[in-house]
Amino acid sequence: MRIVVNHLTRMRPGRICVAGIDVSTGEHVRPVLETTQLGRDMLVRSGGPFDIASVADLGATRHVGKPPETEDHVFDPKGATQAKVVAADKFWKLLMKIGKPTLAGIFGPALEARTPGCAVDLGQGNASLGCLIPASAPEIWVDGWDKIRIELTDGTLTPNLSVTDLRLYEDDQKTPRRKLVERIATRIKKGVGVVVAVGLARPWQKPGDTERRHWLQVNNIHLEDDPAWQLG
């Protein structure tokens, strides 16, 4: 299986999450390991196959997905390689092709507004990954707790979400790259086209909540003027 990587997400320090578009089906696939999370050694910069706009050859995979994480496929990291990098214009066209104008169109009716964000209950929903073409320009900033946030709208829902884009953090995966976030915010305000890679986090119980849920987050922010920007 080959995927074009369009989700590259920070997890706990040293660990990452990756997903991409299956070149054969056009559907999202999240490559996962049997017992642990992917490490930074799987990034292109470390000799691995994964970075934004990279075509990663996963070899043989086994589907293990369950709602809402229907995209999960187990693979052998020893056999995974980077096949090539998709040209910026072609990558943007792919994002626009798979992008949807509403969050409901991505996640279905199981996604519910839960101020300030959105969430899906355990075992519900038919997807955990997608790309949103926002109804208007989103706003991105670093808040007072040193967290990257984004407010976006699809015309119906207007959630305030966490941003987990690996490229927007230092190598410790905790410290925001503030100047980079500011430059991105400026480009968006100037009217640069945006596609937002959105995903549901693994389930957790938010303080003050009564249940564990899959909370919506922004995995990556893709801008039309440099859509294939990589970690390097």
PEJO-V133079 format. One record per backbone hydrogen bond with DSSP energy under -1.0 kcal/mol. CO is the residue of the C=O (numbers start at 1). NH is the residue of the N-H. E is the energy in kcal/mol with one decimal. If there is no record, write none. Layout:
co/nh/e
CO/NH/E
CO/NH/E
This chain:
co/nh/e
1/58/-3.0
2/23/-2.3
3/56/-2.7
4/21/-2.3
5/53/-2.8
7/19/-2.0
8/166/-2.2
9/17/-2.1
12/15/-2.7
14/40/-1.5
15/11/-2.1
17/9/-3.0
19/6/-1.7
19/7/-2.0
20/29/-2.8
21/4/-2.2
22/26/-2.9
27/22/-3.2
29/20/-2.4
30/73/-2.6
32/75/-1.6
38/16/-2.5
39/42/-1.9
40/43/-1.8
42/50/-2.1
43/46/-1.5
43/48/-3.1
44/47/-2.1
50/44/-2.1
51/54/-2.1
53/86/-3.1
54/5/-2.7
55/83/-3.3
56/3/-2.1
57/81/-2.1
62/74/-2.8
66/69/-1.3
68/70/-2.1
69/72/-1.1
71/30/-2.6
72/64/-2.2
72/65/-1.1
73/32/-2.6
74/62/-2.0
76/79/-1.4
81/57/-3.1
84/55/-3.3
87/91/-2.6
88/92/-2.4
89/93/-1.9
90/94/-2.0
91/95/-2.4
92/96/-2.4
93/97/-1.9
94/98/-2.2
95/99/-1.7
100/133/-2.8
103/107/-3.0
104/108/-2.0
108/111/-1.5
112/119/-2.3
114/117/-2.2
116/160/-3.1
117/114/-2.6
118/216/-2.6
119/112/-2.7
120/214/-2.9
121/124/-1.9
128/200/-2.2
130/198/-2.0
131/100/-2.7
132/196/-2.8
139/151/-2.5
141/149/-3.0
143/146/-1.7
147/143/-3.1
148/163/-2.1
149/141/-2.1
150/161/-3.2
151/139/-2.4
153/135/-2.6
157/154/-1.8
159/152/-1.7
161/150/-2.1
162/218/-2.8
164/10/-2.7
165/168/-1.9
166/169/-1.5
168/177/-2.8
170/173/-2.4
175/170/-2.7
176/178/-1.5
177/181/-2.3
178/182/-2.5
179/183/-2.1
180/184/-2.4
181/185/-2.4
182/186/-2.1
183/187/-2.3
184/188/-2.3
185/189/-2.2
186/190/-1.5
187/192/-2.0
188/191/-1.7
193/224/-2.5
195/222/-2.6
196/132/-3.1
197/219/-2.2
197/220/-1.6
198/130/-1.9
199/217/-2.6
204/213/-2.2
206/209/-2.8
213/204/-2.0
214/120/-2.4
215/201/-2.8
217/199/-2.3
218/164/-2.9
220/197/-2.5
222/195/-2.4
223/226/-1.5
226/229/-1.3
